[in-house]
């Protein structure tokens, strides 16, 4: 039986907290008693550990999930160079194939009640000459959660990303504000500006945490408004 709860997590840029929020979402799903699996179909940047190439983001998703699956399924394209994925793939002689990603996703979904798929970089990152992360999101057809890194420029990035999601016929199911720049001026004013302009609900604001742990981030988030979210337990309170 395939997962009946699944989400695609994208961001306004790279290094803005997609993995933290994806891990928090996985943690919250496991707390609901669900078998939850994480997937990062394309990861660029790996290091050799004990003879195995590993990606930190993919490992963090696997740690937050409670369904253990082969990394060849959860990250079918693990690229070594920490650069744009289509460039890293070219350097390794790899072609990122949409149909292969879809086949891997279907197997992951068959093994879990819920799946969290994390994109790479922002929403329009090229994966090949003809395929990008927006195409990937459309291929999977999942509700999208947008992570907004709170720093100068985030308003433009968030609104353009939301427009790109809508243009592909996808649902922006919710968005998360994640504090990236502690020195950002008027952070709450920026959040209010997005709240008034985005039709999707804000799921919470994650402050800079002493340790970027999934349970710590989840304490600041309320996922209960997401489509398909189980209603059997009380909603997690939204922290200020």
N, C-alpha and C positions, 0 to 999 in steps of 0.2 A: 504494500500500500504506500503510495507516494505521500510525501509531506504535504499537509494541507495548510501550513503556515510557512511563508517564505518572504524574505525581504532582500532588496538590493541596496547596499549602502554606498553612496557616492559622496564626494566632497567638493568644496569650492576651490580646492587646490591640492597639492601634495603636502605632506607633513602638517596636516591640520587636525589629526585625531580620528581618522576613519577606523583605524584598527582598535583604538580604545573604545569607541562607541559600539563597533561591531561586537567586541568582546563583552561589553556590558549588556548588549542585547542578548547574546548567547547565555550569559549568566542568568539574566532575568527569565529566559525561557526554561532553563533547567530548574529554576526555582518554582516554576509552574508545574513541575513534574513531567516535562516533555523531554523526549529524546531529541537533542538539538545538535546540529552539525554545522560547522563553519566551512566556507569555501572562498578561496582567493584564486580565481581561475588563472590570473596572470600576475606573477610577482617578479619584479626586476631588482636584483641585488641579493647575492647569496654568498655565504662563506662555507668553506669546507670544514666540517667538524666530524671527527672520528670517521673520516672517509666518506661522509655523506654531505651533499650540498644542502644547506638549510637557509631559509629566509625567516627573519625575525617576525614579520607580520603573520606569516602563515603559521609559525609555531605558536604565537600568542592566540590565534583563533582556535587552534587545536587544543590548547590548554584550557580555554574557556568552554569548549564544547564537552558534552558527555557521551558522544558517539565517536568512536575511534575508527577512522577510515584510512586507507592507504593514501599517502601524500600524492601519488600519481592521479588520484581522483579529485582530491580537494584543491590541489594546485597543479593542474595538468601542464602548465607552462611556467617552469621555474628557471629564470634567466639569471646569469651570473653578474652582469654589469648593472650597477645602480644608475641607470640612465633611462631615457625614453624607451618603452618596451619594444617599439618597432625597430629602433636602432640596435638594441641589445640582441633582438632576435636575428637581425641581419648579420651581426658579428658572429653569431653562433651557427649560422646556416639553418635557422629554424623558421618555419612558417606557422604563424598562429592561425589555427583552423577553427572557425566558428562551430562547425558541426561536431568537432571533437569536444569542444567545451560543452556544448549542449548534451552530448552523450554522457559526459562525466557528471554534469549536473543531474541528469535523470537518475543516474545510479546513486548519487548522494541523497537525492530526495526519496528514493525508494527505501533507504536505510534509516530514515529519520522522520520524526513528527514535524520538525521545523528546521529550516535551513536559512542561514544568513550568508549572503554572498557579498563580499567586499570587492569593490572596483579597485582600479589602480590609478593613482594620481587624481586628476579632476574628471569631469564628465565627458570631455571630448579628447581624451588622450589617444593618439593613433596606436593601433596594435599591428596594423599592416598597411599596405598601400590603399586598401579598400575597406578596412574594418577598424572601428574605434570603440571606445568603452561605451559610448552612447548606443552603438549598434549592439553591443553585448547586452546592455540593459534591455533593449527592445527584443532581442532574441529570447531572453528568458521571460520577459513579460511580467516582471514582479513589481509590486509596489515599491517605490523608491523612498529611502530616508536620506536626507541631505545633511551633511555635517558642515557647519559654517565655522571656520576658524576665525575667532574674533581678533582682528587686527585691521590696520588701516587698509582700505580697499575692499573689505568684506561685503559691503552693501552691493556694489556693482557685481562682484563675483557671484554672490548668492542669487541676485535677481536674474542675471544672465543664465545661470545654471538652471534655475526654476523654469525659465522660458524654454530652454533647450529640452528639458524633461517633458514639458507639456507639448512641445512641437513634435515629439515622437509618439504621442498618444499614450504616454505613461502617466501613472498617478503619483504625484508627490504626496506621500502618505503622512509625512511629518518632517520636521527639521530640528536639529540640535545645535545650540550655540556652545562652542568649546573655546575656552580662554587660551589663546596662543601667546599673545603679547600682553604681559602684565602691565606694561606702561601705556597701553592703549587709552586714549582720552575718550570720555563719554561712551563707555561701553554699554551702559543701560540705554542710552539714547539710540545707539545703533540697533540694539535688540528691539526696541520699540518701533523703530523705523521698519525693520523687517516684519515684525508682527502685524503691522498695519498694511503691509504690501503683499505678503504671502498668504495664499488661501489655505495652506496646510497648517495644522496645529504645531505649535512649538512644543517639543517633548521635554524640554528642560535646558538648563545651562550648567555645564560642567566647569567648575573652577580649576585652576592649576592645583593638582593634587600632590601631596607629599610623595606618593607612589602611584603610578598609573595602573591601578588594579581594577579589574572589571567590576567587582562588588562595590568599590568606592565610587566609581563613576555611576553605576546603576542607582546609587542612593540619591542622585540628583536628577533622576529621569523618571518619567511616567509614560510607559508604553501602552497604556490601556486603550488609547484612542486608535491604535493601529488596526487596520483591517485584519480580521481573523484572530485577534488577540484573545486568549482564553479569559472568560469572565468568572471562572470558578473561584477565584481568590480576590480579596480586596485589592484595589489598585494601589500601587506604590505611591506614597505621597511625593509631590513635586517639591523639591528643595529649592530655596531661594538661591 
